[in-house]
Amino acid sequence: MLSSTRLSHSIHSLRSLSTLQLVYSEHGDPSKVIRPSTVSLPSSVPCGQVRVSWLAAPINPADINQIQGVYPVKPPLPAVGGNEGVGRIEEVGSDVSSFKKGDLVIPARSGLGTWRKMGDHSVDHVWPIDNRFSIEAGATLQVNPSTAYRMLKDFEDLKEGDTVIQNGANSGVGRSVMQICKIRGLKCVSVVRSRDTGMDELREELSELGSTTVVTEEEMASKMRGKVKARLALNCVGGRSSLFLAGAVAKRGTMVTYGGMSKQPLSIPTAAFIFNDISLRGFWMSRWYDEGNTQERTVMYRDLADWFASGRMKTPPFEKIPMDDATAALEKAQTKFDKKMLFV
Amino acid sequence: MQRRAIKYSKFGDPRQVAELVTETISAELEPNEALVRWLASPINPLDINKLQGAYAFKPPLPAIGGSEAVGRVIGSSVTKLSPGDKVVIFTVNSSCWTDLSVIQGATLMINPTTAWIMMRMGGMEKGDWLIQNSANSGVGRAVIEIAREKGYHTINIVRDRPQIRELKNELIRMGGDIVWTEEEVRTEGKNFKGRPKLALNGVGGKSCLQISSLLSRGGMLVTYGGMSKKAHEISTSSLVFNGITAVGVANALWMANHEEETKIMLSEIQEFYVRGALHSPPMEEHPLENYKKAIENSMDGKHAKQIFIIDDEKSSKI
């Protein structure tokens, strides 16, 4: 009797609500260990939960590292891939009043698993965002623009006209940084790797986004030495690049590290520490979310909603890929870096 | 008045540009000046760099060498200094390799003050651990002794050498809890249970990477020198995931900004010395005439610290 009830229940669910998700059961090469899996959701949403239809989710470097097992946060396996994304509430549990059908949400924390078409999530695991956000801006709100926003706010009391310098400026965070600098009236020196073709176009593009100066790593090491005195430096490269970045920090300024693309440790000259008295700090967006900061988070998303809605901030170029093409997308995400992959 | 002084009139190899001269100076004092007969003055690494022209502060030339000394006041227009007072000086612009000099009233000591200032950083409390490289240097030894007074545990990193056993024993006798060679950090470091809150770096390069990677979450790396002449390496994950902060310290700058604390520091350090809790590092003594040999010894990396005994007053060493 009991078993037949269960059986009929699951048949009912399968028929009505089976949904696709991208799952990994072991750590390894993402294009090999990620596989599509069809799961069923109960016919009605459990108490304390909301049913989210995920509209878009990017493939970030952190997602790749997490699947490879080299990221400090490791969700229990098997796990659904993806930490960032935007979804719409389809239905809410009977006791849920904080959300309603049609609300846009993003994950409250990393590790939710956003590479899925639909999922039931505890109300604490999703965070409401302004319905003015476009799908693209919402899907990539939580990491890049938020990282840029916090780094420009939490370390130095920057005033209009102050200078910020950043390396890896062509990255997602880098592009957000220069746009927010422009909005806040900050000067932004953007350091990029030099390239054989398209350098002029890149300079022009980054200047248009808000960089006051765009320089190559080589120029930083030669003609720009001693020219920049920045209150704040943002480093996502490390190695030799960080050496010249640290040398461009003004007395008592701060250098914040949020990534290490070169895979080399930071390199800091003695003079920067001893004569210029600079401080080095680190920033990790996930930890900031884990620490709570709910009020600050609401203010931040409101500011970003205003800036995206008014067109003062723009999303980076995406390549949109349906979730059924997961393998190809994951391969591309690890080999092509000019465009972010976005599952839709 | 006549004085002897080791002077240089151009930057270059200290073994070549330094020379001993005899010259006449006025004994008349401006307000807030004192005339001091110097008793002893060491050769610090920064003195060598100053003569090479490789130091951030370049004195106007010709200049007298030296930056730290102990002396006896023989004339004073400074209210807090009277003839007969014993004084110590450390500033990057002081000139001490001479027997007579007019100074402004300042009283500092480079090694113990650097050690003291660094140990008040990083939120250290009694029972906490710190790690340091260059543990056998003047600052390193001062760190060990002051840490013992303050109840901090120390992990001390030294370079491997033929008499490593003797050195380890000596640093442990002074109050060090653990002494490791750089190789031993690699094998022992990760498994060691006492994660330090504070890492003190006078070396740079990979050694900086090594000690900063062992910090506890939210720990602090303080850099006071770069003996290896290599940039200071710090891993991305220490900063991003482990949340460490890295800062530098220059004691002259710090003291200028912390007047009250400086007074407390200096009286504490004096008290440590008088009580015998703090010792000067081993030194080789030279008269001023021997300056060529002393400078050479200080540069070959095989000798203890070199110190000029300028006026042997018998009671002059502190």
Interface residues (C-beta under 8 A of the other chain):
Chain A: P72 G238 L243 T257 Y258 G259 G260 P265 L266 S267 I268 P269 T270 A271 A272 F273 I274 F275 N276 D277 I278 S279 L280 R281 G282 F283 W284 R287
Chain B: A56 G204 L209 L221 T223 Y224 G225 G226 A231 H232 E233 I234 S235 T236 S237 S238 L239 V240 F241 N242 G243 I244 T245 A246 V247 G248 V249 A250 L253
